[in-house]
Amino acid sequence: MIWIGFGFIALSFTIRFILLYKFIGNISILCNMYDWKCVDENPEEYLLEILKENYYVTNEWSAYNFMFLKGPSPIYMYFSFKHISLDSFYPQEVINKVKNKLI
């Protein structure tokens, strides 16, 4: 009987890991689209910066900077009891900033 309980616990951790992995992949795609949209709107300002290696570390305009580096850590998201979604982990101003740029 105890093995069934351990099995359910392991299954729930595995499902949470898969959901988080897909969520982070989708956020990465979103950040890539945001950054290239910034480059499309202001090529003279951002094109040379985005071609540099690790441009997102120093540039505040990059979505990778404010969503990954300054956002919640994956460990926090994994062990949190919140539903894995943008609304749960990011402030509404960040969501609106990305949404307004991409739509």
Secondary structure, 3 states (H helix, E strand, C coil): CHHHHHHHHHHHHHHHHHHHHHHHHHHHHHHHHHHHHHHHHCHHHHHHHHCCCCHHHHCCCCHHHHHHHCCCCHHHHHHCCCCCCHHHHCCHHHHHHHHHHHC
